[in-house]
Amino acid sequence: MTWHKTLHQQYLEAYMSYMALRMALLPPESAPQLLEQVKTDCLILYNIFTARYLNTRVLVPKRGNFSLAWDYASDPALHDRFVTMFRVSPHVFEAVLHLIRNHVVFKNNSNNEQTDPRDQLAVTLYRMGRFGNGASVRDVARDAGISEGAVHDFTERTLTAIMSLHDQFVRPLTDEEKEIEKCWIEEQLGVAGSTWREGYIMYDGTIIVFYGRPGMDGAAYYTRKQNYGFNAQIGNAPSNLRIVDYCVGLTGSAHDSTAFKHTAAGRWPDWMFKGKEFAWADSAYDVDHHTIAVHKKPEADEPRNRLFDRVVSGLRVRSEHCMGALKGRWQSLRGLRVPINNASDHHRASRWVSCCIIMHNAVIDIDGWLGVIEFAPLHTRKDEHDDSGDNDEPIEPFDEDFDENDPEARRKELVQEINDIKAAFPHLRL
């Protein structure tokens, strides 16, 4: 396959193949002739390697329609059209632009200034929000009225600038923010004072699907849905869908429970959780004092466990809403067009996902959670199943032993508590 090779690489390989074939079929008749051939071959290879342009330059007409976006932004009645183009409101766009405009990546020492960071941000957000053929560099260049090389350069610079905002928008919750999430859990249960309120965050895994097979270690990226991608772990607050913790970069073949160990909650649980705080998860995750998952069969068939699993699943639907809001807005995550042929490309693809998460949280901070939920219907449960498939099977078997050091002890305590609540308040819709 040569789809991922540069034109220089293709020319070099073609000429070297010609050299080998010529040597086999028409060997030089004398030493001077051989020396002359070597000189000629070296000169040709050098010219191929150093030539900046191998094809004749073709002038492509450029018009584009991005200028319409600024007209949309000036009229509140047309803001929805602006959002359709750039996936964020004009308010969010201007706020993010203000934060990144003076980043060093937009500066140079040339007499020719770079394109306005506003236009570079617009091109990048446009790409991040596109999926399928509409996300190709050529289509984006045509719509923006710029060259294909400019699309690449604008995107690289803007992603670098957005990454500088990472710690500002992706961070652990404060104690006050945790209390809001705990109150939300109580509202869903209809009972105050339960230790269930300590589950202030929920985790789920998703596949960030690639547009094509990676050129480097493609089999490692192969998923159970017969596509290629990253395994991304997302930990979100349920009340506003804010992404508090995540892990991206493990290949699609990684198990959810393995990938979870690379999140902040998996690596530094004492930093994420205080006291009895914990996270909700599905049955693919290992159970411990800080990670509470639903049961897997046959334990899931027990009536007391069935009630527990049903209530937890009702809470964890907010993980689905978060995935829908993230992938519905930034649809490039459904078919990421970043060729992966080396470790640097792998890092670039991971950075793209991180920037989508940063922008997801930026919308929440600037426009509120209603601004982020509007895109959730664009990525449905069926779409997520198409990307990620069914939940991973647990790696380790269920342990029936129970003692105070048993990692299952916390879950058993919560199972008992929800059954006691149901018995004491039968009118609750649990």
N, C-alpha and C positions, 0 to 999 in steps of 0.2 A: 504494500500500500504506500502511495506517495502523497496522499492528500494533505499530510501534515508537514511535508518537507518544503523548504524554501526553494525558490527558483534557482538560486545559486547552487544549492545542494543537488538539485536534479541535473543541472548542466554539468557539474563536476563529476557526478556518478556516470552520466552518459558518456562523457569524453574519456573517462578512465576505462570504461567498458570497451570503447572503440580502440583504445591503445592496446588493451590485452588481446582483442580479436585480431588487430593488425599484426601484432607480434607473432601470433600463432599461425596466421595464414600467409603473411608477406614479411618474413623476417628480413632484416637488412643484409645486403650481400657483402658489406665490408665495414670495417671499424669506423672510417670517416662518415659513412652513411648513417651508422648507428648514432654517432655523436651528433650529427646534424638533426636527426629525429628527436633525440633527447632535448636538445636546445629548443627546438620548435615546440615540443610538448610542454616543457617547463614554462615557456613564454605564454602559451595559450592558457594553461592552468592558472598562471599568475593573473592574467587579464580577466579570466572568469571570476577569480576569487576577489579581485580588487574593484571590479566594475560596479559602480553604484546602481546603474540601470542596465538591465539586460534586454529589455523590450523598448521599442520605440515609444516615446511619450505620446499619449493620446489625450487631447484636451477634451475633458468631459464637461458639458454644460452644467452649471450649478445654480439652482434657484432656491429650492426649499420652501418650507412653510412655517418655520419656527417663529417668524415674526408675528404670526397670528396670536401666539401665546401671550405676548405682552399686551395685545388688544384685549384678549380674554381677561387678563389679570386686572385691567383697569375698570372693568364693568362687573360688579358683583353678580349680576344676572347670568354672566358667562363663566363664572368661576368653575363650574362643573366641567366645562370644556378644557380649561387649564389643567384640572385634576386628571382628566382622561389622558392628556398628553404626558404629563410629568409625574403623575401618581401622588402628588402632594398638593395642598392648597397654596395659593400665592403667599399666604402668611408664613407657612412653613418654609417655602422656597426662599423667601427673603431672609428669614431668620438663619437658616443654614448658610446661605450665601454670606451673610454678615460674619458668621463664625469662621469661615474658611477663606474669605477673600484675600486676606493678607498672609496666607500661608506661603512659605518660601518656595514651594513647588510652582507657584504661579509667577515667580520672579526669574529673570535671566539677565545676563550681562550684555545682551545684544542691543544694538540700536533699534531693532525691530521688536516692539513689545508683543507679548503674547496676546492671544484673543482674550477678550473680557472674561473673567472667571464666571460671570453670569451665564454666558453662552456655553462654556465648558461644563458647568454644572447641569445645564439643561440637557445637553447631549447625553451625559452620563445617566441622569435619572430616566431619560427616555429609553435608553438601552436596558436599564435595570428593570423597567416595567414591561418589557416586551418578551414574548415567547413564540417560538416557531420561526417561520420564514421572516416575519416582521422584525425579528431581533438580529438579523444578519447585518454585518458591518456595511455592506453595500446599500441595503435598504435604509439604514439609519443615516448614512451619508447623503443619500438622495433626499430624504425628508428634511434633513438639516441644512442642505445646500452647501456641504463641505466635502473635502476629499476623504477617502477611506482611511488614509494615514492619519488625518486629523482626528477622526473618530477614535482611533486607538490612542493617540497621544492625549486627547482630552480626557478620555476615560481613565488612563493611568494616573494622570495628575490629580484628577478629582477624587479618585478612590484613595490616593495617598492622603489628601487633605481631609477626607471624611474619617479615615482611620485615626487621625489625630484627635478626633472628638470621642473616641471609644470610651475612655474612662469617665467622661462627662455624662454619657447617656446610658452606658451599660455598667451597672454597679449593684452591690447588695442593697437590700432595702434597709432604711433606718428603722429604729424601734417604733417610731410613730407610723411609718408606712406598713410595718408588719402588723401593727394593731388594727389597721384598716382592713387588711386581708383576713385577719382572725375574726373580726366582726362580720365580714362577708360570709365566712364559713358558718357562723352562728345563725345568720339570717337564712341561709339555705336549709339548715337543719330545723330551724324553728325553736331551738333550745339554747339558752345561754349557760355558760359555765362549763360546758363539756370540754374534755381534753382534746376532742376532735379539732377544736379551734387552733391547736398548735400546728396543724398542717397548713402552713401559709403559702406554700409553693407546690407546683406540680410539674413533673417531668414527663417528656415523651420523646421518642425518636422519630426522625423522618429521613427520607432519602432525598438529597439534592441531586436530581437527575441531570446527567450530562447529555449534551446534544449528540455526541458521538463517542466512540470507543477511544479511551486514552491511548496514546502511542507508547507510553511508559507503563509497564506492568498492568496492562489492561485487565487481565483476569482478576487482579486483586480488587478492582473497582466493581466487579460484576455482582449484582444483587439477586435476591431470590425472586424479584419481579422481572428477571431477564433483561435488565437495563444496566447502565453504568452510572455510578455516582458516589457521593460522599454519604457517610452516616453522620447526621447532625443531631445532637442532643439539645433539646430546648427546655429550659426551666422558666416558667412564667408565673407571674402573680395572677390569681384568678379574677380579681375584681375589675382590673383594667387591661389585662392581657400584656402587661409590660414584661419583657424578657429580662430576667434578673441574672440568669446564668446560662451558659451554652458551651458546647464543644463542637468544633467542626474541623475536619482534616483527616479523620479516619476514613478508610475506604468503605465502599458500600457492602463489602463482605463482612464487616465487623458486626458482632452481636451487640444489641442494645446495652446489655449489662456490662459488656467490656468497654464500650464507648463511654458509658456513664462514669466510669472510674476516672476519666480524664476531665470531667467537669470540676468546678470549684467545690461543689457539694461532695463529689466523690473523693477528691484529693485533700480537701481541707474542711471536713464537716464541722469542726469546732468553730471555724470562721463564719460559716453560713448559718449554723443552728446554735441557739442558746437554750439551756434547760431542756425541756421536753419537746422542743420544736422539731418538726420533721417534714418530709416531702411525700406527696402522693405519687404513685407510679402504677404502671400496668403490670401484668403478670410476668413480663419478660425480665423484670428487674429482680435482683437479689434483695431479700428482706433483711433489714437490720433496724437498729434503734432510731435511725434518722431517715430511713427509706421504707415506706409502707406501701406495699403493692397488693392488688387484688389477688384472690386465690386462683390456682390452677386446678383443673380436675385431677383427682376425684374430690378434693377438699371443697371445691366450689359447689358441689351438689348438696353439701350439708346445709340445712335450713338456716342456721345461725350465721354461717358464712355467706349464704346467698343474700341475706339482708345486707350484710356489710358490703359485699361486692356491688350490690345494686346502688347503694347510697354513694359509695366512692365513685362509681362510674358516672353518677349524676353530677358529682362535683367536677370530675375530670373532663367533662365535655368542654370545659373552658380551655383545655389543651388543644382540642380540635378547633375551637374558635380562634385560638392564637395561631395555629398553623394556617388556617384559612386566611386570616388577616395578613400574615406574613407573605405567603405565596400568592394570595389573591392580588395583593398590591404589587409585589416585586415578582412578576411572573417569569422573569429570567431564571428563577430558581427551579422552574419546572423543565428546563432544557438549557442548562448553562453552556453558553458558547465560549468556553475558554479551553483551547486545546492543551492537553497535558502530555508533554513530551520529555519533561525533566522535572527536577525538584523545584526549580524556580516557578514553573508553570503551576505545579501543585499549590505552592504558596499563593500565587496570584488568584487561583480559584477560591482558596480558603478566604482570602482577603475580600473577594467579591461578596461572599456570603456574610461575612462580618459586617460589611458596609450596609447590606440590606437590613441586618438586625439593628445597627445603629440608627438608620433612618426610620425603622419601625418604632423605636423608642422615642426618637425625636418628634415624631407626629404626636405621640401620646403626651409628651411634655409640653408641646406647643399648642396643639389643637384639642387635647383631651382624648379620653378613650373612645368617645363617639366618632372621632376622626379616624381611628384605626379600624373600627369594627365594620365600616361601610364596605370594605373590600372582602370581608370574610365570605360572603355568598359566591364570590368568583372562584373560590377553591373549595369544592364540596368534599364531603366524606368519600364519595366515589373517586374524586380526583386524587385524594390522599392515598386511597387504597391502590389506585393505578400506579402511583409513585413508589409507595413503600410496602404494599402488600399487607398480609396479616402480621400480628405481633410475633416477635421472636419466641421460640420455645425456651423455657427456663433451662439453664445449663446444669444446675445441680438439683437433685431430688429434694422433695419436701422432708423436713426433719420433724418427727413426731415428738421427740424428747422435749421436755419443758423444765426449765429452771430459771433462776433469776438472771443468769448470764446468757440465756437463750436469745438469739437474735429475733426469734419469733415472738418473744414475750410481749413486746410493745403492741404488735398487731393483735395478739390474743386479747390484750387488755382493751383495745379499741373495739374488737368484735363484741366482747362482753358488754361494753358500755352502750353501744348502739342497740343491742338487744334489750338492755334494761330500759333505755329511753323509749323504745317502741312499746314495751310492756306497760310503762308508766303513763305514756301519752299515746294511746291507740289512735287518737284522732289525727295525729301528724301524718302527713303524706310522705312517708319514707320509702 
